[in-house]
Structure formats: C-alpha cells, structure tokens
C-alpha cells in the first residue's frame, strides 16, 4: 500500500511515497475487466476482494463540458470522484468493463498476480508459437502524478493532474484516459488508499476543528494497459493472426491482455512509430537471470528452480509477510523468508534485468556460515537449508505443542500414519509443508529378537542412489614374470564397495590364472612401485580412478623365494641455458621375477634379459649368445665385457670427467638400489656374488641402459600403462545409464544399517545392526528428487557421471506408493532441473525451467535462453523438480 501523510505534517502539499522501499507498495491503475478476469480465475466468489466504487464528474475548474482537444492545452485537468452510496461492490454487474470506461486501483502484489495469470493463459493458448513473451504480455507501465483533495462534499475526492507534475506526453495520455464528456467513467478502488485518505482527513479535521481545504496529497499511479504502444502491439497481433484491423480507432475490436471485448477506445495511432516496437524494454515475467557474485552459480541454480515452483510463486507474490513467524526460535526472525520473497518478486517483475542477489547472499552467509565467502558449494545442500529455513520462518504454529509418539500397538497402518501426520502438522504448518513435504513409512527389524518397529516420518525431498554405480570397472595390466608374453591390460568389474580380494578374484578369471600361479598387485608411480596391494580385506576405495596398477603373474612358491625388482634408466640429453647436457632418467614399468638359483651378477644379467624378451623391437634375439643357465655363458659374457672397445661406428668416445663411459658404447650395468631407484649402493659385477634380499624379501636392482638397447627394444611398450578408469569427455552420453525408477527401487530396497547407525532395540535392550526398509506413504504436491552423484569418504571424493533416464511428462509413482489415496494423483510432470557440469569441488551449475506452453529455458546465471525439450535430459542432471498432475 502507499503510505499516507502523518497528521503533524505542516507542508500544505503532502506526497504519498510510491516506493516506500518496496516497489510492490505502488498503486496500479488498470482496466477493470482485465483485472476482474484474473481475479475470477484465481479466487472463488467468497474470496473476491471488495472495493470502493467512484463515478467521475467534471471538475469545478471547467465551465463547460471537457473536450479532449482542449484538455491538451490546459495546464491542469480536474475532475471529481464521487463515492457511490452502495459503494462496497465486487464488480458483479455484467455491464462492468464492457464499455472500456471502467478502471481499477489495485496494489502492486495484486497487479503482479493478475499479470502472471494473463501471461500464463496466453502462452498456453498460443502454444508458445506466436510472438515473443515480451510482445505478447507486456504493455508500457508509466507513472502518472495526481493531486488529491477533499472538497466540501465529503463523500467525494477532488483530482487534479498538472503539467507541472507530469511531462507533456504523460499529460496528453491522462487527458485521453480521464475524459468525462463522452460517457461515464468509473473507478474501483481495491487498494484501500482512498479509504485511508478519508480516515486521515477526518482525523485531521477532528484535531484542527476545521477542514483545511487547501490540503493536497500527491499520489503516483502506475498506469498499465492503457498506453498507445500497447494498442499498436495489439493491432499488430491481430494482423498477424488474420484479424486485420484498419486502425486503432474507436469501436475497434482488440485483444487486451487476453481479454476479448469491444473497447470504445479514444486512442489514435497516428504516432505509432513513437510507441510501437519498444517491447524490448521489458522481458517476459519470470525469465530473469541472476548475476554470479563469484562462484554463486550453485545458489542461482537452486533459486531459479524454487522461483518457478507454481504455488510458491503465487505465495511469495502475495501478502506472505503476514505469515512470518518472528517468535520461532528455530527460525531466522523472518529474514530468510523476506530476503527470498524480495528476490523472487524482483525475478518476476516485468521488464527486469539480471538481478544481483547480494542481500539474499548476505542473509544466507549470516545464518548459514558454511555458505559464506565465494567458494563453490553443493546446490542440494543450499536447497535443503533454504527449504528448512523458509519453513521455520513461515511456520504458522506460534507455540508448538508437546506431542507424544504412540506405538502402533497392532493398529492399521493408515490409522497410525494419519496420527503421525497430524502430530507433525500440529507443530509444523507452512507453505513448505503444504507444497513440499511427504511421508515415509520406515520399518526396522531386529536381527536377533525379530522385533519390528514402524514409524511414519516426514520428508522434504528424496535422495536417490545411482544403482548402476554399485559396481566399478577397473583396468589392470598383467605382466608375466618369465618373459614369455607382453603386458596386457584387463578391464574387470568389481563391487564399488568391494575389497582387494574381489579385485584378485575377478582379475584371476579374466587372465585365466593357473592353479599354480598367483598375482602380485602393485601401484606404479613415476616408474617405480610405490605400494603393494597384499591385504585382501582392504577396501577398493583406496584405489583412485587415475591410479596405475600392474599385476605380476608369479608361480606359487612354498619356499618363499625372494623377488628381484628391476627398474630402468637411460641417458637423456637436455638443453640448459643453450648447452646440451646428459643425465640419467628412469623410464618404463618395473619388472619383477623370482631369484631362483641366482647367486651372482651373471644370473642377474640373464634374468633381466629374459624379462626383456617380449619387448624386443627386432625379430632377432638380443645377445642370443648368452646362456644364463650354464656357467660357461657367464664366462662368455665376462670375456665380451673385457673385450669391449670404446670405438663405435668409427668415432672414439673416451670416458667423461666422472669416468662414465658413454652409453652408446657401454653394456648393461646393474646397481643395487633402494625402493625408489634413487640411491646406487653398489654395482653388480659379473661373476661376483649378489647380496641377499633384505627383510622385505625383495632385491631392488637399477639397470642402466646403453644406447643400443634403447634402439633394440620397444621403449613405448615397456612404458605404456593405462589408468584404472579413464573418463571419456568426448562422448555425447556416458556409456553407463540407469532409469529413474531403478534409482527409486534401490532407495526403497531393504538393507542393513551400518555399524555407525546401530538401532537400539526395545526388545533386546541393546544396539543392533537392524535391517531397514523405506516405503513412500504420502506424496507431496511438489516432489524434489536429489540424484546422489557425489560420493565422499576419508580417502577420496568422486562424482558419478551416470546418465539417469528420467521421465519429463509422466513420472508415475503408483507402483511405489504404500497408501493409495483415490483423491490424489500419483503422476508427476517435470518443471525444473538443477544441473552440475564438471568435477568435484568445482564445475558449474545451471538450471532448466519449464515456462508454460511447452517451452523450456536454460538459466545460466544472468543469461536466459530457450532450449529444446530433447536437451533437458543429460548426465549433468542433479536435482529434479516435479509437480503433481491433476487428473
């Protein structure tokens, strides 16, 4: 409502503050029939708002009848508004509005609700195929300054419109609207402003004992639906739809905001170019973006979904402030509700530009510090907090009664469920409960005494697991330890929550492991083994998707023969400050075998060459003259090393300053090293004994490669090692998919409680790991479904990219509801989706919103654009918003 002047004002001209820090406090002047059609459709006859009827008569400043052409040249336009004796009307007279000379004064919230109703009605009627939303719904809204006074006739208002207060163009428009010489002009006041004005003046009269006839109040009206540009747009629509009209002259049949009728218009479109084609000034209702304040896309996405939830929009566009509960200790003194309501109204304001939600963000940070700052957060966590906060701020229960929970005692489920629900409503009653809350049936069974406990609990949303992700694919490379075959990667499927023994079992089947063989699994990083996976009971969650695993295929050994682990390095040249320098670099996958009957350097040499056989790049054997099984071969190798010449290809290369022979002319050299392959403890010499393996049972050897070995072996094959799981971002749709119904079935499946969620059994009088079964008992009008894409544990965080095939037009839950209420439908239609693109801890959120007429829009922060329905279903869907279909 517009504020009235106080009694102690000494200024003879008062002003009604049209803003009052809230745009919704403004008074709108609209065609009565336009408002009445929306009012009749959104409220019943008993709810019809009652108004004050005024009839306009010429003012005293005019000696004769008012003429339109003369009014334009006068500095003031004056007329009186006489209050009818039987003034409390709802406008039921069938003739009202037909002549186009009946208007209404309505508050901002009523105007916005009516505008939304007309917009939805027309988009549905046209199927979203004709005109843009701005052209179809919006007419110019312009301010008009009026001066009010009370003349001697106390049941009348004096109205004066002056050029001093209005521009020439707006004064010209006012003269057309308020012309009273042609036919009767009637105005219905549904804003209550005139009544308050009369009361105020009466109080002032009683206080001053005389009427101050010179008192004037300046009132700013927001005129809607009466501009020339709207008339021209309506004519354009008629022409495009085949209803061609010659001009916008009197008696023309026009369509005003979806209401057909004969309107004897006084508007002439001679200056059409001045007003037509300006529909871009205002956007369609609700299609307004939210500015990103810095990683606030998670908040913007959730808000846009809520801001297009049908009944919540109507609620917050109405007078919701009367339901704010300032006394609720669980609430936030109404500040979250007020901030959200103000933000929603800005989003639905006509002609709105992208809104910066700074006030809402500051309130959010104040009451939920976890959302302070500018880090990325989870839109589902924000939604959960916001729904709960709105509920507590708007809880109609001022004093919550104590409710004692009774045991079922063999009663029917229907009776017990209704009792639980009524107990819940006795303490919780808000628009959130009305729209968003449903009821679970929860059944617990003790594994020992078989005690059954049944409760009925409310829920705000469903958090569904992705059942296809109960399994996990892993790629592990199997390497022989006898030099008979090349490394081969195997992709296996294991339980997502499985253990290492599950991995070994699946891998053994995949590689056809023999009865006399075993697998040694190790993780490779930076060309060395960083850990062995030898504990069967360890969780597979310890293995990340980007890890690299190998499985060494070993013969079973009862005597526990030590192992030798070979690591490789080669000389590489690199440029430092323009100078070429050489240095040793490790490469390739470590090779492992048993140290059976190997006691000296020659044996180590032979074992290594044997392991390298699968990696030869030429058909001929490398150093095939070596026979590692006989001692004579060792002597041959020693002789060859002593006879090696520092000359190769005619070029002599002496040792460097450190005594190292260039690798192109050296043979393989072996060194005892540590697990990391960094420390060279001692060189292994041919014919000399090799020290025993340490307490770990593994001997680590570093092999230094000469240049000729680099050329004779396939280094790429030796170094190729796939990751456990490699995401494919180029695929249009992830290979793994699951239906939403499968997710729901997994959610409702009976399962044992975890060790950390033990249930106290009233029968055993002890905590038990009971089995739990959930059933849907009562469904809400708005069903929010959370797809659990993010998984957390103490070792890693992961996002599941599973494609969920969810229904858009017909989500039928009839087969999943425990209690069938014949009066309510169990079918739902999708109207909003919150999407998350990218990985854990980052990425980007957007929202898809259904906006009537079958049209979908994508809200990407401040950008809003249409999107085809077939693009709604993606693997980025995170939160699904459904509304009940009325049957």
Residue, then its C-alpha position, 0 to 999 in steps of 0.5 A: x500500500x502507499x503510505x499516507x501523510x502523518x497528521x503533524x505534517x505542516x507542508x500544505x502539499x503532502x506526497x504519498x511515497x510510491x516506493x516506500x522501499x518496496x516497489x510492490x507498495x505502488x498503486x496500479x491503475x488498470x482496466x477493470x475487466x482485465x483485472x476482474x478476469x484474473x481475479x475470477x480465475x484465481x479466487x472463488x466468489x467468497x474470496x473476491x476482494x471488495x472495493x470502493x466504487x467512484x463515478x467521475x464528474x467534471x471538475x469545478x475548474x471547467x465551465x463547460x463540458x471537457x473536450x479532449x482537444x482542449x484538455x491538451x492545452x490546459x495546464x491542469x485537468x480536474x475532475x471529481x470522484x464521487x463515492x457511490x452510496x452502495x459503494x462496497x461492490x465486487x464488480x458483479x454487474x455484467x455491464x462492468x468493463x464492457x464499455x472500456x470506461x471502467x478502471x481499477x486501483x489495485x496494489x502492486x502484489x495484486x497487479x503482479x498476480x493478475x499479470x502472471x495469470x494473463x501471461x500464463x493463459x496466453x502462452x498456453x493458448x498460443x502454444x508458445x508459437x506466436x510472438x515473443x513473451x515480451x510482445x505478447x504480455x507486456x504493455x508500457x507501465x508509466x507513472x502518472x502524478x495526481x493531486x488529491x483533495x477533499x472538497x466540501x462534499x465529503x463523500x467525494x475526492x477532488x483530482x487534479x493532474x498538472x503539467x507541472x507534475x507530469x511531462x507533456x506526453x504523460x499529460x496528453x495520455x491522462x487527458x485521453x484516459x480521464x475524459x468525462x464528456x463522452x460517457x461515464x467513467x468509473x473507478x474501483x478502488x481495491x487498494x484501500x488508499x482512498x479509504x485511508x485518505x478519508x480516515x486521515x482527513x477526518x482525523x485531521x479535521x477532528x484535531x484542527x476543528x476545521x477542514x483545511x481545504x487547501x490540503x493536497x496529497x500527491x499520489x503516483x499511479x502506475x498506469x498499465x494497459x492503457x498506453x498507445x504502444x500497447x494498442x499498436x502491439x495489439x493491432x499488430x497481433x491481430x494482423x498477424x493472426x488474420x484479424x486485420x484491423x484498419x486502425x486503432x480507432x474507436x469501436x475497434x475490436x482488440x485483444x487486451x491482455x487476453x481479454x476479448x471485448x469491444x473497447x470504445x477506445x479514444x486512442x489514435x495511432x497516428x504516432x505509432x512509430x513513437x510507441x510501437x516496437x519498444x517491447x524490448x524494454x521489458x522481458x517476459x515475467x519470470x525469465x530473469x537471470x541472476x548475476x554470479x557474485x563469484x562462484x554463486x552459480x550453485x545458489x542461482x541454480x537452486x533459486x531459479x528452480x524454487x522461483x518457478x515452483x507454481x504455488x510458491x510463486x503465487x505465495x511469495x507474490x502475495x501478502x506472505x509477510x503476514x505469515x512470518x513467524x518472528x517468535x520461532x526460535x528455530x527460525x531466522x526472525x523472518x529474514x530468510x523468508x523476506x530476503x527470498x520473497x524480495x528476490x523472487x518478486x524482483x525475478x518476476x517483475x516485468x521488464x527486469x534485468x539480471x538481478x544481483x542477489x547480494x542481500x539474499x547472499x548476505x542473509x544466507x552467509x549470516x545464518x548459514x556460515x558454511x555458505x559464506x565467502x565465494x567458494x563453490x558449494x553443493x546446490x542440494x545442500x543450499x536447497x535443503x537449508x533454504x527449504x528448512x529455513x523458509x519453513x521455520x520462518x513461515x511456520x504458522x504454529x506460534x507455540x508448538x505443542x508437546x506431542x507424544x509418539x504412540x506405538x502402533x500397538x497392532x493398529x492399521x497402518x493408515x490409522x497410525x500414519x494419519x496420527x503421525x501426520x497430524x502430530x507433525x502438522x500440529x507443530x509444523x504448518x507452512x507453505x513448505x509443508x503444504x507444497x513440499x513435504x511427504x511421508x515415509x513409512x520406515x520399518x526396522x527389524x531386529x536381527x536377533x529378537x525379530x522385533x519390528x518397529x514402524x514409524x511414519x516420518x516426514x520428508x522434504x525431498x528424496x535422495x536417490x542412489x545411482x544403482x548402476x554405480x554399485x559396481x566399478x570397472x577397473x583396468x589392470x595390466x598383467x605382466x608375466x614374470x618369465x618373459x614369455x608374453x607382453x603386458x596386457x591390460x584387463x578391464x574387470x568389474x568389481x563391487x564399488x564397495x568391494x575389497x582387494x580380494x574381489x579385485x584378485x578374484x575377478x582379475x584371476x578369471x579374466x587372465x585365466x590364472x593357473x592353479x599354480x600361479x598367483x598375482x602380485x598387485x602393485x601401484x606404479x608411480x613415476x616408474x617405480x612401485x610405490x605400494x603393494x596391494x597384499x591385504x585382501x580385506x582392504x577396501x577398493x576405495x583406496x584405489x583412485x580412478x587415475x591410479x596405475x596398477x600392474x599385476x605380476x603373474x608369479x608361480x606359487x612358491x612354498x619356499x618363499x623365494x625372494x623377488x628381484x625388482x628391476x627398474x630402468x634408466x637411460x641417458x637423456x640429453x637436455x638443453x640448459x641455458x643453450x648447452x646440451x647436457x646428459x643425465x640419467x632418467x628412469x623410464x618404463x614399468x618395473x619388472x619383477x621375477x623370482x631369484x631362483x638359483x641366482x647367486x651372482x651378477x651373471x644370473x642377474x644379467x640373464x634374468x633381466x634379459x629374459x624379462x626383456x624378451x617380449x619387448x624386443x623391437x627386432x625379430x632377432x634375439x638380443x645377445x642370443x649368445x648368452x646362456x644364463x643357465x650354464x656357467x660357461x655363458x657367464x664366462x662368455x659374457x665376462x670375456x665380451x665385457x673385457x673385450x669391449x672397445x670404446x670405438x663405435x661406428x668409427x668415432x672414439x668416445x673416451x670416458x667423461x670427467x666422472x669416468x662414465x663411459x658413454x652409453x652408446x658404447x657401454x653394456x648393461x650395468x646393474x646397481x643395487x638400489x633402494x625402493x625408489x631407484x634413487x640411491x646406487x649402493x653398489x654395482x653388480x659385477x659379473x661373476x661376483x656374488x649378489x647380496x641377499x634380499x633384505x627383510x622385505x624379501x625383495x632385491x631392488x636392482x637399477x639397470x642402466x641402459x646403453x644406447x643400443x638397447x634403447x634402439x633394440x627394444x620397444x621403449x613405448x611398450x615397456x612404458x605404456x600403462x593405462x589408468x584404472x578408469x579413464x573418463x571419456x569427455x568426448x562422448x555425447x552420453x556416458x556409456x553407463x545409464x540407469x532409469x529413474x525408477x531403478x534409482x527409486x527401487x534401490x532407495x526403497x530396497x531393504x538393507x542393513x544399517x551400518x555399524x555407525x547407525x546401530x538401532x537400539x532395540x526395545x526388545x533386546x535392550x541393546x544396539x543392533x545392526x537392524x535391517x531397514x526398509x523405506x516405503x513412500x506413504x504420502x506424496x507431496x504436491x511438489x516432489x524434489x528428487x536429489x540424484x546422489x552423484x557425489x560420493x565422499x569418504x576419508x580417502x577420496x571424493x568422486x562424482x558419478x557421471x551416470x546418465x539417469x533416464x528420467x521421465x519429463x511428462x509422466x513420472x508415475x509413482x503408483x507402483x511405489x506408493x504404500x497408501x493409495x489415496x483415490x483423491x490424489x494423483x500419483x503422476x508427476x510432470x517435470x518443471x525444473x532441473x538443477x544441473x552440475x557440469x564438471x568435477x568435484x569441488x568445482x564445475x558449474x551449475x545451471x538450471x532448466x525451467x519449464x515456462x508454460x506452453x511447452x517451452x523450456x529455458x536454460x538459466x545460466x546465471x544472468x543469461x536466459x535462453x530457450x532450449x529444446x525439450x530433447x536437451x533437458x535430459x543429460x548426465x549433468x542432471x542433479x536435482x529434479x523438480x516435479x509437480x503433481x498432475x491433476x487428473 
